[in-house]
Every structure is written in structure tokens, then in C-alpha cells.
Amino acid sequence: MAYVISSKTVVFKSHFYEVGDKKRAYYSSSTGGGDYMQYIATGINETKEFDYLNYVGDNDKSFGVFNQNGYLTKEEIEEIRSKLRKTKSLIWDCLISLQKGYDKEHLKTGNDAIELMKDVFPKFLKSAGFRLENTTWFAGLHENTDNRHIHICIFEHEPIFYTKGSKNTHFRKGVFKKKTMDELKLNIINHFESDVHKYNLARYKALERIKLDLAGKNIEDFEKALFYHYRQLFEQIPKTGSISYQSKNMDAVRGIVDQVVELYMNHPYHKPLFKEINDILTTEDNRVRKLCNEFGIDPSSYMIYQKYHKDLKKRLGNIVIKDAVKKRKKAYEQYSNIKDKHERRKKEIGVSKDLDKILHYKQIASRLEDEENRLFMEYLQRMKEAEIDRLIEEGIIDKDEMEAY
């Protein structure tokens, strides 16, 4: 089901409790009965000392308590409880809630919540001025009849911030800036809408549908073309200087390398896979364009389709170059002891004309496929992070419609 993404898709709430606050005992695990840690871990609120209870409902079910390392053990829970009781820092109680329907689509399991928090929460803490090494947080995904939501507790270990004009140190103050909360909300949307796991699944399904079975009559014409191009590469790739795809030393040969890459991409067994990838990239560009338009910015610099294909051409080109050079070295080394350079050259040319003995299309296709798959996942992850960074730098998430709840 498709959902309209807007500033209402994610709700973020936060409270903080100072030393001496009447509710602090509950959040610092200093009560005699149930406490906030127990509530996050089990969803059972024995004391009713919970500011968001009216918002989330009273029949919560917890998927378990976790932090940046995954689900917490009993020993880790007790260790955090001990730190909570001792700390003099503020204790923050936060809530992340998703739009009804959108929540169950994207937070199906506790692991979904863990992956989300591992991705977005360190960025939030840094943006909010926390030092990660001086901060503890834990969280839990809860479920009730209305929506799924994540409860989070944050506290600091030591006062490390200096008071202006003094050598005294203090803990972080309590209020989060609107920009910091807006950044978190936008990062959450981006995590779900351009989640690497979603692309990984699409990639896996595509590979399942398009098994590389290169045996058959279709391969013969492609192998002939590949042999022809490799013969040219054997002869023309420089034996000195840089041979990377974009180097000036490769200007005269780059076109041949491109022909090998295109040959691979246009093979009948690979072409449907690239169509699948192109469809995914186009969908992602459309999503980012819509999101940028909502915040009133030009989306052109955020599009990834053309950038991806340019990078793909370079990466696959380098694979072809390395493969050709390696095979050339292996083929020619048997004649390296021939002192007569004319005789040696004659032998080398003979090998170049008999490439079928050393060149196998399936082998090079497998290397190209592996590299293309790595690039696909790396590139989307890189672009996902860069997109948010640029939006923040340009102040886009200060828009009024991204008002934090």
C-alpha cells in the first residue's frame, strides 16, 4: 500500500527529568516497583508514571529492549539500571511514532526498529550535541491496537561541557533544537523509503529470476565479439603508466573497454536485470524529487540515476582492464625468455588470436556481476546519507511544515 509522505508521517516527542523531579525516580530505576526500563522491556506499566501513556494507549506489547548493539541481556539491563541510579545528568524520555498503517508496513519486527535506530539515532545524538562515548541510550518497540512506536531513554555519564567563563563543567541542557528533531524525522523517512534492505531484496529477487546459465547457442556470438574486443585490449592497453579507466593514458583504449561493458550489459541474460535496477533507480529519483518538492528545493542535484550509471561504467571498466592485463600477462609470460623480440612478438600475436583457450565469458561476467552488485548497494547507501546531509546543510528541514510534535 502506498502512503503519502509528509511532515505528519513521523512524530517525535521528548521530555527530560532533572535531579529532584518527582517523576525522576521512575525513569532512573529508583522506584521500589516497576520502572521505565521494565516498561520499555515488557510494555507493562505498573506505576502509571508515564507521560505518553495517554498518547500510545494502555495495552502495549514490547518486542524487547535494545541499544546500538542489539537486544540487551539481563546483565546489560542491570548494568544500565545501576548507571541510571547514579547519574546526575538529565534523563530524557523520547518517543518515535509513525503514521497509522505506515508503522506496520515498516516496523514489522523488533529487528526493524533496531536497524532504524542504529542508522538514524547516532546522527541525532551528534546533532543534539551529545558525545557518543559519554552517552547511554536504550529503546524498545511497542505495539498496541493503534500504532507501533519506539520508546527511548537517554542519559549522560559525566558533565563534560564547560560553563562559559569558568572551568566548571556541566551536563547537556534539556531542550532539543527544532532543527535537530526535524533532521531525525527526515532521516527516519529516508531510512524506510530508501532502505538498503529494500534494494537488496529487489536485487536478490531479480537474480533469482535471471540465473546465469550461459550454456547454449546464444553465447557463441557474444563470445566471438568478446574475443575480438579482448584481442584489441591485449594489443592496445599500455604496458607502462597508469591504466585506470579514467586516466589520460587510457584515452585511446577506453572506447574498447566500454564496448566490453556494453556487451555484458546487453547480453540477453543480463539485460532484464539491468532493467530491474533502472526501474528501482527511477523510482528512487521520483521519490526524492517528490520529497524535495515538498520542501521547496530544486531536486536536480539529488538525482542518482545518471550518477550511478557513470560510476557503473567506470567501475566495470576497471574490472575489464584488470582482467585483460592479467590474462595478457599470463598468456605472454611463457614467451618472456625468448630473446629475439621479433620472434617473441610473433608468439604473443599468435596467443592473441587464440583467446578461446584463456578467455571464458562466464568468468568475466561473474566478476562484472559481483562488482555491479557491490556498487549498487554501496552507491545507494552513500547517496542516502549524502541526501540528508545536503538537506540539513541547506537548512531545508527548518521549514515550518516539519514542525516537531
N, C-alpha and C positions, 0 to 999 in steps of 0.2 A: 504494500500500500504506500502511496506517495503522500508526503506531508509537506505543508507549506512551511518553509524555514523562515523564521522571523526572530525579532528580539524577545518574543514570548516563548520560544522553544525551550529555553533553559532558564530556570530560576535559581538564583544563588542568594542564600541568606546567611548572616553571621551575627553572633553575639559574642561578647567576651566578659570574663568574670575576674575581678580583681581580688587580691587578698582582703578578706573581711566581708566580701559579698555574701549575703545569706544563702545564695544558691551554689556557692563555690564548693562546698563540701561534697555535693552530689557529683560535680564534674571533676573534682580532684580525687575521687575514690576514697573520701574520708568519712563517708557515712557508715553506719553500722549495718545497714541492709543493702539493698540494690544500689548500684551506682551507674554512671554514664557508660563506663566500659562494659558492664554487664548488659546494659540496654543495647549498645551497638552490636555486641556479640550474639545476643539472643533475641532481641526485639521485645523483651519483657520489661516493662517499666513499673517496678514495684512502688516507687516513691511518688510518681507523678510529678517529679521536679524537672519538667522538660518543656522548654518554651515553645517547641514546634509541634507538640502533641496534637493541638487542635488543627494544625495545618495538615499533618500527614495521616491522622486517624489513630485509633487506639487498638488496632488489631494487626500490628506489624509482625512480619516474619523476617528474621535476619538470615542472610546467606553466610554469616560468619564475619569475624573481624580480621582486618589485614592492614599491611602497610606497604611501603615501596618494595619489599622483598617477598610479598605474598601473604598467605594466611599465617596468623600468629599461633605459636604453640602456647600451651598453658604457662610454661616457664616465661616466655616472652611477654605474655599478658601481665603476669605478676610483676615482672621487672618494670614494665611501663607504669603499672599502678604505683609502685614504690617511688618512681621518679615524679609522678603526678602529685603525690602527697608532700614531697619535699620541695618542689619548685616554688619560687616566689614570682615567677612570671605570670602574665595574664594567661588564662586558659580560654582558647577560642572554641566555640561550638558552631559548626557550619553545616549547611545543608545544600546539596545539589539535587534539584528535581527537574525532570523532563516532562514535556507536554504529554498529556494522556494519549496513548497509542504509540507515540514515538518512543516512549520509555521501554515498552515491552518488545519493540522491534529491535532495539539496540542494547538493552540491558537484560538479556535472556538469562544470564548466569552470573554468579559471583565473579568468575574469571573475566567476564566482560567489564565489570566495574574495576577490577584490579588493573587490567590493561589500560583502561581510560585514565585512571589516577596516576599510573606510572608514566603515562605520556604527558598529561597536562599539569599535574599538581606541582612538580618541581619548578616549572616555569612560573606558576602562580606564586609560589613561595619566594622565589628570587625577585619577581616583580614587586612583591609586597614588602621587600626589604629584609626577609629572613635570611640567615646564614644556614644553609642546609645541614652543615656539620653540627650546628648548635640547636637544631630543631627536631622535635619528635612529632610525628602525626600518625594517627591510625583512623581507620574508617570501616564502614560496613554498609552493604547494600540491603535495603529493607523493601518489603513488598506488602501492600495491602490491597483492598478492593479498588482503590482509585488510581494509584500510580506507584512506580518504583522510584526510589530516591536513595541518595547516599548521605549518611551522617559522617561527619569528620570532626575530630578533635585535634587541636594543635597546641603545643606549648614549647617554650624555650628552656634551655638548660642553665645558662649563665647570662648575667647582664653584660653585654659586650659593646653597647652603644655609649659613646662619650657624650656627656652633657656639655653644651656649648659654654666655653669659658671656664671649664672645670676639668679636673682629672677624674671626676666621679663617673661611674658607668651606670647604665640603666637598661631595663628590658625594652623591647619594642612596644610602642604605644598601640592602642587597640583598634582604631578605625582603619579600614581598608579604603584606599582611594577608589573612586568610581572607575577610573581607567583600568586599574588592576582587576577589578571584578568584571568589567566588560571584556577584558582580554581573556579571562578564564572562560567566560560564556562562549566567546567566539572560538576559542581553542577546542572546547567541548564539541561544538557543532562541526568544526573541521575534522576532528578525530573520527566522528561517526560517518560523515559524508565523504571523506576521502581516506577512510581507514585502509591501511596497507593490507590487512587481512582480507578485506573485501576483494581487492585486486588479486591477491594471492589465490583466493578461491576461484575467481573467474579464470585466472591463468591455469590453475590445476584442471578445471573442467574442460578448458579448451584443449589442453594437452591430452586429456583422456579421450577426447573426441577425435584428435588428429594424431594418432600413433605414427611414429616414423617407421614406415615399412617401405624401404627403398628398393626392395626386390621387385622386379617387373620391367616391362618394356618401356615405361615412361622414363626410366632413369638413363637410358642409353644416350639420348640426345643431350641431356643435361651434362652427363659425364664428358661427352665429346667437347661441349662448349667449355666446361671447366678445365679440361686438359689444354685446350687452346689458350685460355687466359693464363693458366699457370706456366705454360711454356714461355709466354711473353714476360711474366714476372721473373722467372728464372734468369732470363737474359737481361732484363732491364732494371731490376732493383739494384741500386748502387751497392757496391761492396765496401765502400768507405763512407764516413759521415753518418749523420742522423737518418734513420729510415722510419721514423714515426709518421703516422698518417698525415699530419698537418705540416710536417717540416718542408722547407723550401727544396730540400734535396730530393723530395719525392714528387715534385710538381709534374714531371713528365710521366710518372707511373701511376699517379693517383686515379686517373680515369679507368685504368685496367682493374685496379683494386675495387673501384665502385661497381664495375661490371660483374665481378665475382659476387659481391654482396647482393646486388640486384638479382643475380641468377639464383642465389639461395632464397631470397625473399619471394621470388616469383615461382618457385617450384610448386607444383600442384599440391604437395603435401604440407607446405608451409604457408602458402598464401591465405588459406582460411584462418590460420592462427593470427596472422598479422591484421587481418580484417577485424578479428575479435579485439585485438589490442587497440586498433584505431578507433573502434566503437567506444571502448572504455575511456580512452583519452578524450574523445569528442564529448562524451557525457560529462566528464570531469570539467572540461573547459566550459561547457554550458552551465554547470553548477556554479563554478567560480564567477562566471560572468554575471549570473543572476544575483549572487551574493554581493559582488562589487557594486552592481547597480542599486541594490538596496541601500548601500552606504554612500552612494553618490560619487563613485570614483571611476576613472577610465580603466576598464578591465584588460586592455591590450597587453600590458606588461606582465600580466599574471597568467597568460595562456601557456599551456605546456605542450600542446600537440607538435608545433613546429620545432620547439626547443628539443623535445625528446628525439624526434627523427634526425635532427642534426647531430645530436650526441650519439645516437644509434649508429649512424653512418661512420662516424669516427671510431667508435669502439669496435664495431665489427670489422672495419677496415684494418685496424691494428692486429686483430686476430688473424686475418688473411695474410698480412705481411709477415708476421712472425712464423706462421705455418709454412709459407713459401720459402722463407730464408732457411728455416730448419731443414726442410726437405731438400733444398738445394745443397746445403752443406753436407747432408748425409749422402746425397747422390754423387756429389763431386769428390768427396774425401777419398774414395777408392782410387782416384787418379792423381792424388796430390804428390805422389812420389815420382811421377813422370817428369823428367827434367825438360824435355823438349816441349815448350809452351804451345807450339802448333799442334803437336800430337795430343797433348793434354786437352787442348780446346776442342779438338775433333771428338774426343771421347765424351766430353761434357755435353756437347751438342747432341750426340747420339743418345745420351740419357734423357735429355730434354724431350726428344722425340718419342721416347718410350715411357711416358709418365704413368701409364696404367699399372706398372709394376710397383710404383711407390705412392701413388695418389689414390685415395678412396673417398668418394663423395660423402659416404655416411660418416666417416671420421671427422672431416672438416665441418659437416653440417651439425654434428653433435657439439663441437666446440662453439660454433656460432650460436647455436640454440642456448647453450649454457650461459654464454656472455650476454645474449639478448635478455634472458630471464633475469640475470643479476641486475642489469641496467634498468630494466622495467621497474623492479621493486625498489632499488636504490633511488632512482630518479623521482618516483612519486613520493617517497618519504622525504627526500630533500626538498622537493617543491612544496610539500605540505607545510614543512617547518618555515620555509622562506616566505610563503604566502602570509602567514600570520605575523612574522617579524616585520614585513614591509607594511602591513596594515597598521600595526602598532606604531611604527616609526612615523608614519604619515598622519597619525592622530585620528585615523578613521573610526576607531572604536570609542571615541569621545562623543559620538553622535547621541542626540537626546533619545532616539528611539531604542538605544541599547541600555536604557535605564535599568540599574540593578534593583532587584526587589529586596 
